[in-house]
Amino acid sequence: MSDWSLVGTLDDIPRLGSRIVRTSQGDIAVFRAADDHIFALMDRCPHKGGPLSQGIVHGHSVTCPLHGWVIDGKSGEAQAPDVGCAPRFPVRMDADGRIFLNLASLIVKAA
């Protein structure tokens, strides 16, 4: 559990919304889907660096507010026809609704 950091609770994030976690690696956006699924991405669109935390959450994806790129929350990949990948972080929630990020495990998939 030492690599996992408590970043808040499920109630801290509105449904279809996000919360920013500031780290030395950069801002991380933690998202909450309508079904309470959570996912965490670097708060930077792979297209032109738009703030994903200000995007529209739908399903388990987020749409960048600048140019409409749709980023999958599970893979971090932009959906076709766009190509790119937002770094993601492992995230988990315990039975009490506390959200933890594994900041030591940045996941970057080559585009």
C-alpha positions as CSV (number, residue, x, y, z in Angstrom):
1,M,0.0,0.0,0.0
2,S,3.0,2.3,0.2
3,D,2.8,3.4,-3.4
4,W,-0.9,4.3,-3.1
5,S,-1.8,7.9,-2.0
6,L,-5.2,8.9,-0.7
7,V,-6.5,11.7,-2.9
8,G,-10.1,12.1,-1.7
9,T,-13.4,10.3,-1.6
10,L,-16.0,9.5,-4.2
11,D,-18.2,12.2,-2.8
12,D,-15.5,14.8,-3.6
13,I,-16.1,14.3,-7.3
14,P,-19.4,15.0,-8.9
15,R,-20.9,12.4,-11.2
16,L,-19.6,13.1,-14.8
17,G,-17.0,15.4,-13.3
18,S,-13.4,15.4,-12.2
19,R,-11.0,16.6,-9.5
20,I,-7.4,17.7,-10.1
21,V,-4.6,16.2,-8.0
22,R,-1.4,18.3,-8.1
23,T,1.8,16.3,-8.1
24,S,5.5,16.8,-8.8
25,Q,4.8,14.8,-12.1
26,G,2.1,17.3,-13.1
27,D,-1.6,17.6,-12.6
28,I,-3.6,14.4,-12.7
29,A,-7.4,14.5,-13.4
30,V,-9.4,11.9,-11.5
31,F,-12.8,11.4,-13.2
32,R,-16.1,9.9,-12.0
33,A,-18.5,8.3,-14.5
34,A,-22.2,8.1,-14.1
35,D,-21.9,4.5,-12.8
36,D,-19.3,5.7,-10.2
37,H,-16.4,4.1,-12.1
38,I,-13.3,6.2,-11.5
39,F,-10.3,6.7,-13.8
40,A,-7.2,8.9,-13.7
41,L,-5.3,10.6,-16.6
42,M,-2.6,13.2,-16.8
43,D,-4.6,16.4,-17.1
44,R,-3.2,17.1,-20.6
45,C,-4.8,16.1,-23.9
46,P,-2.3,14.4,-26.2
47,H,-3.4,16.6,-29.1
48,K,-2.5,20.2,-27.9
49,G,-2.3,19.9,-24.2
50,G,-5.9,20.9,-23.4
51,P,-7.1,20.4,-19.7
52,L,-8.9,17.1,-19.8
53,S,-10.3,17.9,-16.3
54,Q,-12.5,20.5,-17.9
55,G,-13.8,18.1,-20.5
56,I,-17.1,16.2,-20.8
57,V,-17.2,12.8,-19.1
58,H,-19.3,10.2,-21.0
59,G,-19.2,6.5,-20.4
60,H,-15.7,5.8,-19.3
61,S,-14.2,8.5,-21.6
62,V,-13.6,12.2,-21.5
63,T,-13.8,14.7,-24.4
64,C,-11.2,17.4,-24.5
65,P,-12.7,20.9,-24.2
66,L,-10.4,22.4,-26.8
67,H,-10.7,20.3,-30.0
68,G,-13.1,17.5,-29.1
69,W,-10.7,14.6,-28.9
70,V,-12.2,11.7,-27.0
71,I,-9.8,9.9,-24.6
72,D,-10.6,6.4,-23.3
73,G,-10.3,6.3,-19.5
74,K,-9.1,2.7,-19.4
75,S,-6.4,2.9,-22.0
76,G,-5.7,6.6,-22.2
77,E,-5.9,6.3,-26.0
78,A,-7.6,8.8,-28.3
79,Q,-10.5,7.3,-30.2
80,A,-10.3,7.1,-34.0
81,P,-9.7,8.9,-36.2
82,D,-7.5,10.7,-33.7
83,V,-4.1,9.2,-32.6
84,G,-2.4,9.8,-29.3
85,C,-2.3,8.7,-25.7
86,A,-2.8,10.5,-22.4
87,P,-0.7,9.0,-19.6
88,R,-2.8,7.3,-17.0
89,F,-2.5,6.2,-13.4
90,P,-3.8,3.2,-11.6
91,V,-6.6,4.2,-9.3
92,R,-8.7,2.3,-6.9
93,M,-11.5,2.9,-4.4
94,D,-12.0,1.1,-1.2
95,A,-15.4,0.0,0.4
96,D,-15.6,3.3,2.2
97,G,-15.4,5.3,-1.1
98,R,-11.9,6.5,-0.5
99,I,-9.9,7.0,-3.7
100,F,-6.2,6.1,-4.0
101,L,-3.8,6.8,-6.8
102,N,-0.6,4.9,-7.5
103,L,1.7,7.8,-8.3
104,A,4.7,5.5,-8.8
105,S,3.0,3.7,-11.7
106,L,2.5,6.1,-14.5
107,I,1.3,4.2,-17.5
108,V,2.2,5.5,-20.9
109,K,1.3,3.5,-24.0
110,A,3.2,4.3,-27.2
111,A,1.0,5.7,-29.9
